[in-house]
Amino acid sequence: MRYGVLGPLAVWDAEGRPVKIPEAKVRVLLADLLVHGGRPVPAGRLVEDLWAGSPPGGSANTLQTKISQLRRVLGRERVVREPAGYRLLLADGVVDALRFQELAERARAHREPAVKGDLFADALALWRGPAYADVAEAPFARGEIIRLEELRLSVLEDQAEVRLVLGEYSALAAELGELVARHPLRERLRMAHMRALYQAGRQGEALRSFQELRRQLAEELGASPGPAVSALHEAILRQEPHLAPPAAGRPRRRTNLPAPLTALIGRREAVGRVRARLDPGSTARLVTLTGLGGVGKTRLATAAARDVAGRFADGVWLVELSGLSAGSTPDDIAERIITTLGLCDTAATEPDLDDLVNWLGQAVADKRLLLLLDNCEHVVEAVAALAGTVLSAVPGGHLLVTSQEALGIPGEVVHPVPPLALPEDTDPAAVARSSAVELFVERAAAAVPGFALDADNAPAVSAICRRLDGIPLALELVAPRLRTLSPEQLAACLDDRFTLPEVHARGLPARQRTLRRMLDWSWELLTADERTVLRRLAVHADGCTLASAEAVCAGPDLPAGRVPDLLARLVDRSLVVREAGRFRLLESVAAYGAERLAEAGEEAAVRAAFVRCYTALAEDADDRLRGPDQRHRLEHLDAETVNLRRALDLAVAGHDAGHALRLVNALAWYWFLRGRLTEARRSIQAALAAGGPAAPAARRAARAWLTGMELRTSPAGATEVPAGRDPTAGLDDPVLRARLQWFVGTGLTGHGRHLEGRCLVEASLTGARAARDRWGEAAALVERAGHAPGRGGPQAELGAALFQEIGDRWGRLRATRALALVAEVDGDRARAERLHREGLLVAEELGLWTEAVEALTWLGRTALSGGHARRATELYERALSISVERAYSRGEIHAEIGLGRAARLRGDRETAGHHLNRALAKIRSSGHTAGAAEARAELDLVARPDGVRRSSEWRVR
């Protein structure tokens, strides 16, 4: 069991499902036991607490009844009676308040600001409302509530200081305003707000904030501001340099390039040459690094790309293509790039998504960025087609490609990557100057502490490096053998091995044969079980976790329990790389393993195990995507995206429609949450077209999911959903059917078919209630509230309460927006604004950027209607920044219009016209029509002598 006290009292079982605690007094009893943190509570104390000092007659027996009721829900073994009283047995980490404190402590101990910020955000995300909200007035809870609230405020202050370091000035200034208003005398919080205001360019407001603090301290406490906040006030008055934001006006560099685990050896000049060719001012915008597998193309490319990251305002991005099948199309590669750039969550809202290559070109047309397309040799033609289109559409775009062969298109600059330099003779000084020797010695010293090149071993080390042709991967594979062999013995082994007849390497270039022989030799030194694990790991497209390795590698011949030890041995031999909790094979080792897998006749069986493993993973994650574990499950599926795609490809290619349909049905909600609706359409269509037997219910569910996705990605009137037909008909699972009725119904409503959509939503609500599915009930209630916001308050409130009880953050976001709409209709602007701010925080936490943009634009409109043009400008600028970063055209349009209106109200007509004309240009280029009339009306107002909208013309949109 897990317990939630940071909000209304909540209990979840081991699977993350909410557990209902019956009857109010039983909930109070549980809260009392939780307040005491697993310590015993005397029965008399519990009686006093439960009945607020006025216990009824026979209260001891009544208490025993309540204890029995609680035991029936939690399990008898969890509520125990001891001489000192009753005690709730709590394992580590099962109470969200303790988890909150643990995350906060980890964040404070970490040195990296970005990691600190993430940990603080994770801690604060555990709060679902005021602590112990159900028993807030109970005397027994007041001390703990005060303690937890103080901890929360302290963490908010910590987080604010980290966000200042990260440069989030404007956002922080807006968000801290409300918090400072609620806690006006907290000087540390006030200081963070003052710094955020100052560094966002709002010096006057920062100084006024200090004056307000001084006034309130004098009136309420008869005190003066402390020395720290007074010193900050003085520094702001003097505009001291240390307060200036670092690199003011420049966007922070953005990249997903991995940090190097080891130094790059022997490539300094090569890095310099590649770096020079990647200069944004260079005429060469496509650079291809070619060379045999294992020669170090990826390491060289990432090093050069890392060095030029500051030259590309919109980032340097590594796009790994090794997981794609050889038959991949340019659209498949474009989809991988869209996902890497973070454009995938907005792509579904844009037109013409059946041509992803051209859409990608349009989405990044104005950006200055570098894409590193890694491991392209098996998809050369598709990459070549994409490269030509994207480079033509993106003047500020550069491509860096690694491949065993060039793309062969105009404008390509080919940079061959040779092996490392070999020693010229056996003289120790000359040997030491060889980059191949330098790499070998460094890897050997890592495997055998204390190993060093000397006069005695220099001849043998030189022979090893020459025998391996200076190929970095071969050197790295052989270096760990020095744990059991001397350099002389190792050189002799290599000589013996390489004089054997070549069996597998005919027709390959000489150096490629060397690497192949090196892999053959490493393979023969493995035990039978180590070989089994290595070849079966090759089925993974993007590394794997230990759990996945056990599931895929185990079989009748190999117990799962032996896999961890075998993996560790392969890591020791440098055949498997362990990074951030994942295991992966280097490119050449993976290709070799795949050959050995086919040679062993296990290819079909291992692929089937891989498909089963990732189908089960997706289904398990799908069960948890609608509860308190939502964020972590989203991140888990993000990390496994490439393997999940490969599992679907293998299921379709293997005519395994059963697993293909199970897989897409399990991933549909994930794709929806991440906004990858085009990927969902393509994947579901592929699964439905797959051969082989499948459960009829799975086909019906997939068709229903597909209908909902098509409704959300096709222009009005383009989707053929016959009137009056329920696409969920025939589904036996009542919970799934009700949820799909909601999904299709909301899609119909968004498509303009309101009556049909509402009918399906009503059917969904009825079905969810009959099946006792609180998630489905909450979703339908929130949707109904939006149908009639003037009367939808109670439904929105109930839906919000259900989503909060379930712990679904996305659901709370949708409910918050519905409640904000109700508040708008009721004229309660303050509540609507607060709700939109809450929704903004949730959207940012889950990475739902279109939702974040919508919240920001609404807040901007509210600020304008209240006469706060400068505040509105900050909100719209933030919305524009996110929209540009994510290629969200509609968001850009609405943000530009908002910035134009704000500039007009400030009296800056030139800036207003600039923004409004940009909005109209974006409308024309994107094909959207929404916002055109509004932009033209604003331009008319800019042209008026008074520049004022008549009161009859004003309305908040």
Protein Blocks (a to p, Z undefined) as FASTA:
>chain_A
ZZdfbbcdddddfkopacddehjklmmmmmmmmmnnopacdfklmmmmmnnopacehklm
mmmmmmmmmmmmnopklpccdfkbccddddehiafklmmmmmmmmmmmpmblklmmmmmm
mmmmmpgbdehkllmmpmklmmmmmmmmmmmmmmmmmmmmmmmmnopmmlmmmmmmmmmm
mmmmlmklmmmmmmmmmmnopamlmmmmmmmmmmmmmmmnopacdfklmmmmmmmmnopa
klpcghehiacdddfbdcdfbdcehilmmmmmmmmmmpmkbmblbdcdeddehilmmmmm
mmmmmmmmmmpmnbpadddfklpcfkbcfklmmmmmmmmnopmmmmmmpghklbmmlmmm
mmmmmpccddddehjllmmmmmmmmmmmmmmmmmkbccddddfbdehighiacddddddd
ddfblcfklmmmpmklmmmmmmmmmmmghiacdfklmmmmmmmmmmnnopaklmmmmmmm
mmmpcfklmmmmmmmmmmpccfklgoiafklmmmmmmmmmmmmmpcfklmmmmmmmmmpm
ngpafklmmmmmgcfklcfklmmmmmmmmmmnopacceehiacddfklmmmmmmmmmmno
pmmmmmmmmmmmmmmmmmmmmmmmmcfklmmmmmmmmmmmmmmmmmmmmmmmnopaklmm
mmmmmmmmmmmmnopamlmmmmmmmmmmpgcdddfklmmmmmmmmmmmmmmmccehiacc
dehiafkgoiablmlmmmmmmmmmmmmmmnopamlmmmmmmmmmmmmmmnopaklmmmmm
mmmmmmmmmlmmmmmmmmmmmmmmnopaklmmmmmmmmmmmmmmnopaklmmmmmmmmmm
mmmmnopaklmmmmmmmmmmmmmmnopaklmmmmmmmmmmmmmmnopaklmmmmmmmmmm
mmmmnopaklmmmmmmmmmmmmmmnopaghjlmmmmmmmmmmpmnlpacfklgccZZ
